[in-house]
Amino acid sequence: MPQAIITYRGTIYPWHCDHIGHMNVMWYVGKFDESTWQLFSAIGLTPSFLRDNKRGMAAVDQHISYLQELQSGDVVTVKSRIIEVNEKSIRFIHEMWNDGTEELAARTTIKGVHIDTMLRKSCAFPSEIARKAASFVAPETAVQS
């Protein structure tokens, strides 16, 4: 089975926290977004590929589970894996781990669609990117700690 790849490492700062001292949801989403671009780059959907080929990616579905609170000073790692690749779309999971406690803090599942940015319509992944993405596919239920 393909292993999850590390797509983000960082620290929770005081300005990431809300009025009750826990990381605010906007920062989970932001860190997962950074993870997405690292995952995309690993399969060939680099910024230069997207710009040069007038292509883009659009998130069309996202589900987040908040499992453990994160507080200022916590150090986190996001591990990502692809769970499905279709002609024009990809589904993947990011898991945010608290490095200090080794607990899963949050998980998100996202579906992204490959688009032609000139036509503003979905389009097929190039075969080399589809092959690379397929090599990363892991079962949805496989939790990597």
C-alpha positions as CSV (number, residue, x, y, z in Angstrom):
1,M,0.0,0.0,0.0
2,P,1.4,3.5,-0.8
3,Q,2.4,5.4,2.2
4,A,1.0,8.8,3.1
5,I,3.4,11.6,2.4
6,I,4.2,14.6,4.6
7,T,2.8,17.7,3.0
8,Y,3.0,20.2,5.9
9,R,4.9,20.8,9.1
10,G,4.3,23.8,11.4
11,T,3.6,25.3,14.7
12,I,0.4,26.7,16.2
13,Y,1.0,30.3,17.1
14,P,-1.1,32.4,19.5
15,W,-2.7,34.3,16.6
16,H,-4.0,31.0,15.2
17,C,-6.2,30.6,18.3
18,D,-9.7,31.8,19.1
19,H,-11.2,33.4,22.2
20,I,-11.1,30.1,24.1
21,G,-7.5,29.3,23.3
22,H,-7.9,26.6,20.6
23,M,-6.8,26.9,16.9
24,N,-9.5,28.5,14.9
25,V,-11.1,26.6,12.0
26,M,-9.8,29.1,9.5
27,W,-6.2,28.0,10.3
28,Y,-7.0,24.3,9.9
29,V,-8.4,25.1,6.4
30,G,-5.3,27.2,5.6
31,K,-2.8,24.5,6.7
32,F,-4.8,21.9,4.7
33,D,-4.7,24.1,1.7
34,E,-0.9,24.4,1.9
35,S,-0.8,20.6,2.1
36,T,-3.0,20.3,-1.0
37,W,-0.5,22.3,-3.1
38,Q,2.4,20.1,-1.8
39,L,0.4,17.0,-2.7
40,F,-0.4,18.4,-6.2
41,S,3.2,19.3,-6.8
42,A,4.3,15.7,-5.9
43,I,2.1,14.3,-8.7
44,G,3.2,17.0,-11.3
45,L,0.5,19.6,-10.8
46,T,3.1,22.2,-10.1
47,P,2.5,26.0,-10.3
48,S,4.6,26.1,-13.6
49,F,2.6,23.3,-15.1
50,L,-0.7,24.9,-14.3
51,R,0.4,28.4,-15.5
52,D,2.1,27.1,-18.7
53,N,-0.8,24.9,-19.7
54,K,-3.7,27.3,-18.7
55,R,-4.9,24.7,-16.2
56,G,-6.1,24.9,-12.6
57,M,-7.7,22.9,-9.8
58,A,-11.0,23.6,-8.2
59,A,-12.2,22.2,-4.9
60,V,-15.8,21.0,-5.3
61,D,-16.3,19.1,-2.0
62,Q,-14.6,19.1,1.4
63,H,-15.4,17.5,4.7
64,I,-13.5,18.2,7.9
65,S,-13.5,16.3,11.2
66,Y,-12.0,18.1,14.2
67,L,-10.8,15.3,16.5
68,Q,-8.5,16.9,19.1
69,E,-8.0,20.5,20.0
70,L,-4.7,22.2,19.1
71,Q,-3.3,25.1,21.2
72,S,-0.6,27.6,20.9
73,G,2.8,26.0,20.8
74,D,1.6,22.6,19.5
75,V,3.7,21.3,16.6
76,V,1.8,19.6,13.8
77,T,2.5,17.4,10.8
78,V,0.0,16.8,7.9
79,K,0.2,13.5,6.1
80,S,-1.7,13.1,2.8
81,R,-2.8,10.4,0.5
82,I,-4.8,10.1,-2.6
83,I,-7.9,7.8,-2.4
84,E,-9.3,8.1,-5.9
85,V,-8.3,9.4,-9.3
86,N,-10.7,9.7,-12.2
87,E,-10.3,11.2,-15.6
88,K,-11.0,14.8,-14.5
89,S,-11.1,14.6,-10.6
90,I,-9.1,13.5,-7.6
91,R,-10.1,12.7,-4.0
92,F,-7.6,12.9,-1.2
93,I,-7.3,12.9,2.5
94,H,-5.1,15.1,4.8
95,E,-4.6,14.1,8.4
96,M,-3.2,16.7,10.9
97,W,-1.2,15.0,13.7
98,N,-0.2,16.6,16.9
99,D,3.5,15.8,17.1
100,G,3.7,16.2,20.8
101,T,0.9,13.8,21.7
102,E,1.0,11.7,18.5
103,E,-2.8,12.1,18.3
104,L,-4.8,12.7,15.1
105,A,-6.1,16.3,15.5
106,A,-8.1,16.7,12.3
107,R,-8.9,15.1,9.0
108,T,-10.2,16.4,5.8
109,T,-11.4,14.7,2.6
110,I,-11.4,16.9,-0.5
111,K,-12.5,16.4,-4.1
112,G,-10.7,18.5,-6.7
113,V,-11.5,18.9,-10.4
114,H,-8.9,19.7,-13.0
115,I,-10.0,22.7,-15.2
116,D,-9.1,24.5,-18.3
117,T,-8.8,28.1,-17.0
118,M,-9.5,29.6,-20.4
119,L,-12.7,27.7,-21.0
120,R,-13.6,27.5,-17.3
121,K,-14.6,23.8,-17.8
122,S,-13.3,20.6,-16.4
123,C,-10.8,18.7,-18.5
124,A,-8.8,15.4,-18.3
125,F,-5.6,15.1,-16.4
126,P,-2.6,14.6,-18.7
127,S,-1.7,10.9,-18.8
128,E,1.6,11.3,-17.0
129,I,-0.1,13.1,-14.1
130,A,-2.9,10.6,-14.0
131,R,-0.3,7.8,-13.8
132,K,1.7,9.5,-11.0
133,A,-1.5,10.2,-9.0
134,A,-2.6,6.6,-9.4
135,S,0.7,5.5,-7.9
136,F,-0.2,7.4,-4.7
137,V,-3.7,5.9,-4.3
138,A,-4.2,4.3,-0.8
139,P,-7.4,3.0,0.8
140,E,-9.6,5.6,2.5
141,T,-9.6,3.7,5.8
142,A,-5.8,3.4,6.0
143,V,-4.8,5.7,8.9
144,Q,-1.1,6.5,8.9
145,S,0.4,7.5,12.2
